[in-house]
């Protein structure tokens, strides 16, 4: 893989997720059920244009915040990085490889976040095409388990990597 291709992949994923949100907005009604009570019935709505702006902002912005957070931590000289045995991993001999690993790891988290938000949007597209809109309880539970499991795996991989010497 070329050196720059690892950096472009998250941008392509985020851009693709944003494009998918934009191009599926034509399937949504003018008043979008955007929040659901425990029984699956909507209890909050958003105007079409507001919903699209909101979804685009979080699909693009949340992964961006993740990347900016890492960039700020690295720029601080590593003082804000919370990794096991930080002095060892940020020693000048290993610093470049450590930062590259963290950037790649954060890119996967940012990409996964964008894909999760796209999946959430697509569920809302489907739900809002029902009459009346209704979110199945199993779907809601599954949607919450995906990011939880992903974060646990992501943190586990991070911990496993920084335990090795």
C-alpha positions in Angstrom: 0.0 0.0 0.0 1.4 3.4 -0.9 2.2 5.7 2.1 -0.6 8.2 1.4 -3.3 5.6 0.7 -3.7 4.8 4.4 -4.5 8.5 5.0 -6.9 8.8 2.1 -9.0 5.8 3.0 -10.7 7.5 6.0 -11.4 10.6 3.9 -12.9 8.4 1.2 -15.1 6.6 3.8 -16.3 9.8 5.4 -16.9 11.4 2.0 -18.8 8.3 0.8 -20.9 8.2 4.0 -21.7 12.0 3.6 -22.6 11.5 0.0 -24.9 8.5 0.8 -26.7 10.6 3.5 -27.2 13.4 1.0 -28.4 11.2 -1.9 -30.8 9.2 0.3 -32.5 12.4 1.6 -34.9 12.3 -1.3 -36.5 9.2 0.3 -37.3 11.0 3.5 -40.5 12.9 4.3 -40.6 16.6 5.0 -41.0 15.9 8.8 -38.6 13.2 9.9 -39.1 11.0 13.0 -35.7 11.4 14.6 -36.1 10.2 18.2 -38.0 7.2 19.5 -39.5 6.2 22.8 -38.8 2.8 24.4 -41.7 1.3 22.6 -40.4 2.3 19.2 -42.8 5.1 18.5 -41.4 8.5 17.6 -41.4 11.2 20.2 -39.4 13.9 18.3 -39.3 15.1 14.8 -36.9 17.3 12.7 -37.5 19.3 9.5 -36.0 17.7 6.4 -33.3 20.3 5.8 -32.4 20.5 9.5 -32.0 16.7 9.7 -29.8 16.6 6.6 -27.6 19.4 7.9 -27.4 17.6 11.3 -26.5 14.2 9.8 -23.9 15.7 7.5 -22.4 17.6 10.3 -22.0 14.6 12.6 -21.0 12.2 9.8 -18.2 14.6 8.8 -17.6 16.3 12.1 -17.4 13.5 14.6 -14.6 11.6 12.7 -12.9 15.0 12.3 -13.0 15.6 16.0 -11.4 12.2 16.6 -8.6 13.0 14.2 -8.1 16.5 15.6 -7.9 15.1 19.1 -5.1 12.8 18.2 -3.3 15.6 16.3 -3.5 17.9 19.4 -2.2 15.1 21.7 0.7 14.4 19.4 1.5 18.1 19.0 1.6 18.5 22.7 4.8 16.4 22.7 2.9 13.3 23.8 2.1 14.6 27.3 -1.6 14.2 26.6 -1.3 10.7 25.1 -2.5 8.1 27.5 -0.9 4.9 26.4 0.7 2.2 28.5 4.5 2.8 29.1 4.3 6.1 27.2 7.9 7.0 27.8 9.0 3.8 26.1 6.7 4.2 23.1 7.5 7.9 22.6 11.2 7.5 22.9 12.8 9.2 19.8 13.7 5.7 18.4 10.0 4.6 18.4 8.1 7.9 18.3 7.5 8.0 14.5 6.2 4.4 14.4 4.1 5.0 17.5 2.5 8.1 16.0 1.9 6.3 12.7 0.2 3.4 14.5 -2.0 5.8 16.5 -2.9 7.8 13.3 -3.9 4.5 11.6 -5.8 3.3 14.6 -7.7 6.6 14.9 -8.4 6.5 11.1 -10.1 3.2 11.7 -12.1 4.6 14.5 -13.1 7.7 12.5 -14.1 5.5 9.5 -16.0 3.1 11.7 -17.8 6.1 13.3 -18.8 7.5 9.9 -20.1 4.0 8.8 -22.1 3.6 12.0 -23.7 7.0 11.6 -24.5 6.1 7.9 -26.1 2.9 9.1 -28.1 4.8 11.7 -29.3 7.2 9.0 -30.3 4.3 6.7 -32.3 2.8 9.5 -34.1 6.1 9.9 -34.7 6.3 6.1 -36.4 2.9 6.3 -38.4 3.7 9.5 -39.6 7.0 8.1 -41.0 5.3 5.1 -43.3 3.2 7.3 -46.8 4.5 8.1 -46.7 5.3 11.0 -42.9 5.4 11.6 -41.8 2.8 14.1 -38.4 1.6 15.2 -38.3 -2.1 16.0 -36.9 -2.7 19.5 -34.4 -5.3 18.3 -33.1 -2.9 15.7 -32.6 -0.2 18.3 -30.8 -2.6 20.7 -28.6 -3.9 17.8 -27.7 -0.4 16.8 -26.5 0.4 20.3 -24.5 -2.9 20.6 -22.5 -2.3 17.4 -20.7 0.8 18.6 -20.2 -0.7 22.1 -18.6 -3.8 20.7 -16.6 -1.9 18.2 -15.2 0.4 20.9 -14.3 -2.6 23.1 -12.5 -4.2 20.2 -10.7 -1.0 19.3 -9.5 -0.4 22.8 -8.5 -4.0 23.2 -6.4 -3.8 20.0 -4.8 -0.5 21.3 -4.0 -2.1 24.6 -2.6 -5.2 23.0 -0.4 -3.2 20.7 1.1 -1.1 23.5 1.7 -4.0 25.8 4.1 -5.6 23.3 7.8 -4.7 23.5 
